[in-house]
Amino acid sequence: MDAAELMTALGRVAGKIATGATGLEDLRRLSGGASQETWGLRLASPTGPIDLILRRRPDGVTGSGNAVPLATEAALIRAAAATGAPVPSVPYVFEEADGVGEAYVMGKVEGETLGSRIVRNEAFATIRPGLAAQCGKVLAQIHAIPTEGLPDLAVSDALTELEKYEAVYRGCGAERPIIEAALVYLKSKAPALTQRVLVHGDFRNGNLMIHPEDGLRAVLDWELAHLGDPAEDLGWICVNSWRFGNHAKPVGGFGDYSQLLDAYAAAGGDEISLDRVQYWQMLGSMKWGIMCMTMYQSFATGADASVERAMIGRRTSETEIDLITLLEAAA
């Protein structure tokens, strides 16, 4: 479906998307890739334009083994909103008869998602010191969402994650000593899943809408949500790759472990040790390194000829440096 066809389909169901909407005024592609499309859309109404964000799965693309259906994403965002977590509103989830495809619309939230700007730009200097605490509070809210009544979600603990990503790594045919060493260590130290919560799965700087005055305004990109260890989310935001060069601040490049964990506990989250968080941080670095390898493979085989895939593939070496540092610290 091209932009003109999508615009026609959206115009037909404008009144279902937003009460009082009479048609579609504008549709703009914001980003795109192998997983999801993001569009900015403007609906006409007697009281003025209504600006929304459309999240849509591209035609012919099925969800990956890890990605939840978009209707599930929408349901999880609504469940998070019920706990007070900052998320976009979800006014409408499209039905098959709408002719739009697998998609839903979100309210537009003002702010910045580019991690490099958030950790460096002067505009965010005032709110940066409080961001790690905001993240801790919000993760406590997400982890408090009752799992009963949620759509079916996969359950994954540390050993399950290791098994999944080791299979991907072996499938690449690579032999990288640092990845091998990390796998051995992580398997030997894998914590038992003693508390099963809703895990966002990709809670990091880059998937958070940050406003220069208010800080964290919305948690985005719920496609990797599952049930698992709450420390997985806390460790993922501490992965060095999401610090955007500000390595001294382990939480997203803007905060410290203590700020994250203290705020998490103060907001009702169970006490989680720093060792457990750093275990998941190490596992996260290894996962991202393997993901980078697969992106290079897609470039090398011609499946995706974009320079971006080749550039991201080279970042495997960065994660190996991180893994060496973490393994030495754990020794």
N, C-alpha and C positions, 0 to 999 in steps of 0.2 A: 504494500500500500504506500503510494507516494504521498507527499504533503497535501496535494490538492484533494486526493481521495479521502485522506484523514480529516481534512478540514470540512468536507461535505458531510462525512459521517458524524462528526462532532456537532455540526450545526443542526442536524436532525434531532439530536437528543439534548440540546442545550438546556431545555426546561427541566430535564431530569437531573442534570449535573448541578444546577443551582436554582433555587426557587425564584421565579420571576424572570429568569434569563430568556431572552427572545431570539438569540442567535449568536453566532460566533463572529467576532470582529477581527481577531488576529491569532495567528499560530506561528510560533518561532521555535526552531530546533535549538535547544540549549547545549546538549551534549549527546554523545552516543557511543556505542561500542558493541562488543559481542554479547553483552548481557542485557542491558536495558536502554531504552530511549528516554530522554527527558525533554519535554516541550513546555514552553510558556504559552498559555492560552488566555485570551481575553474575551469574555462573554459580554454581550450587550444586554442591558436591562433598563427599565424606565427610570431607575434611581442612579444610573451611572454604570461604568464598566466594572466587571468583576474579574480580577486577575487570579489565576490559578496555575498550578503546575500539574502536568500530565506525566505519569510514569507508565511506560508501556513496553511490553516485550516485543521485539521486532518480529515481523512475519517470518515464519519458517524456522525460528529459533526456539528450541525447547529449553527449559531450565536445566542448569547443570545439576550434577548429583548432589551438590550442596545447597543450591538455591531453592528457597520455598516459593510456592506459587504467589503471584502478586495479590490475589485475594487474601492469602494468609498474611502477607506483609501488611496489608491494610488493616486486617483484624488485630494484629499485634500492635500496630501504632495506636489504634483506638483503645486497646487495653492499657497501653502505657499512659495514654492521656487520662484514663480513669484514676491512675495512681498519683497524678499531678506531675508526671515527668514531662519535660518540654519536648513536644513533638508537633509536627504540622497537623492541622485538622484534616480529616479525610471525609469530604462531603459525599463522594460517590465512588462506587466500585462498578465497573462496566459489566453488563451481562452480554452473553453471546449474541442475543438478538439486536444489540445496539450497533453491531457492525464495526466496532472500533478495535476489537481484538482484546487480548488480555491486558488490562490496564485499570488504573484508578487515578483519581485526581486528588491533589493536596492543596491546602491553603498556602499562599505564598508567604514565606518568612524572610524578612530582611536580615542580611548579615553577610559573613564571609566564610567560605569553606576551604580556601587555599591555605594549607598549613604553613607554607613559607611566609606568607603575609602575616598570619596570626602570630608567629613567633618573632617576627622581625620588625614589622611596621610600627611606627610611632603611634599610629591611630589606636593600637591595641595595648599600649604601654600601661594604661591605667587599670585595665581589667585583667591583664595577664597574671598578676600575683594571686588572684582568686580563682583562676580557672580550674586548677587541679582539685580544689575543694568542691567546686561546682560539679565536676565530673564524678567525684566520689558520692556526692549526694544523689545525683541522677542515677548512677548505677545501683545504688541501694533501692531507689524507687522502682527501677526496672526489675531487679531481682525479687522484689516483693509482689510482683504481679502473680495472682493465683494461677497456677498451671491447670487447674480443673476448668474445663470449659473452653480452653484454647484449642485452635485447630491442631491436628496431629503434627507433631514435630519429632525429628530424630533425637535420640539421646546419645550423647558423646562424652566420654571421659578422656583422660590423658592417653591411656593405652589405645583407645579407639582412634584418636587423632594421630597418634604415632603410626599405627598400622596403615591408616589411610594415606598419609603423606610419604611413608616409606615406600608404599606400592607405587606411588607416582614417581618418586625418585628412581626406584629400580627400573621403572618403565622408560626413563630417559636414557638408560644405558650409561650413566655417568659414574665415575669413580672419584669422589672428592673426599679426601681424608678427614676434613673438619666436619662435614656432614655425617660421615660414618662415626666419628668420635661422639658427636652430639647425640646420635641415635642410641648408642650404647649407654651413655650416661642417663639420658632421659628415660629410657626403659627401666633402668635400675632404680630410679628415684620416683617413678610415677606414683602420685598420690591417689588414694582410693576416693571414689566419688561418694562423699559422706553427706552432701547436701545438693539436691538437684533443683536448679532454678531455671527460669527463662534467661538464656544467654543471648545477648545481642549478636555476638559473633564477629562484628567488625567495628567495635567502638574505639575510634582513634581520631587523632587530629587529621582532618581531611574529610571525615564523615560527620562533623559537628558544625552546625551553623552558629557562628560566633559574631556577636554584635559589639562594636567598640564601646558602647555604653553599658549594656546589660550583660555581656558575657555570653554564656551558653543559652541559646534560644531554641534550638531544636536538634534532636538526634535523628539522623537520616540513615538511609541504606540498610534496611532490615532483612535483606535477602539471605543472609547466612545465619539467621536466628535458629536456635535449637535449645534443647534442655541439656544442662551440664553443670560444670563447676563454676561458681561465681568468680573464682580467682582467674578464670580464663579471660574474662572481660578486663579485669583489673591489670592483668599482665600484658594484654595486647596493646593497650594504650601506652605502655612503657617501652615497647620495642623501639630500639634506637632508630629504625628506619622512619618512624613517625615523629621524630624530633626535629626534622628539617634543619639539621646542622647545629642546633643548640644542644649539644650532647650533655652538657652539665645539668640539664633539667630533665630527669628521666620520664616525667609524666608529660607526654606530648610536646616536649620542648619548652614547656612553660611552668612546670611545677615539680615538687618533690614527692617522694613516696609517702612521707608522713602526712602531708596535706591531703593526699588522695585517701589514704586509709583511715585517718582520723575522721574525715568528713563522712566517709562510708559508714563507719561505726556510729557516728552521731546521728545519722539519718535512719538508723534502724538495721543496718546490715550487720550480719554476724562478724565477729572478730576474725580476721584472716591474717595469717602471719606473712611477714615480708618474704620469708623463704619460699612460701607457696606462690606468692605473686611472681617472684623472680624465676621460679621454675617455669611458670607459664610464659614469662617473658622470653626465656631461652627457647621454649618450644615454639613460640611465635616467631622468633628470629629464624629458626630453622624452617618453619612453614613458609615464610615469605621468601627465603632463599630458594626453596624448591619451586615455589610459584614463579619466581623470576626465571628459573631454568626452563620451565614449560613455555614461558613467553618467548624466550629465545628460540626454542625448538620450533614454535609455530612460525617464526620468521625464517629460520634456516630451511625448513621444509617447503616454504612458499605458501603455507596455509594463510598467513597474514604477513603481507609484504611491508607493513608500516614500519617506519624507522623507530617509532615509539616502542614497538615490541623488542627490537634489537637492543635499544638503549636500556630498557628495563631488565632485559636478560643479563646485562653486564653487572647489575647490582647484586647478583649472587655473591660476588666477592666481598661486598660490603657486609653482608650478613655473616659471612665466614669470619671476618674480623670481629664482629660482635660476639659470635659464638666462642671464639678463642678467649676473649676477655671474660665472658661469663663462666666458661669452664675453668679458667685459672682462678677466678674469684671463688668458685665453689669447691675447689680442690682442698 
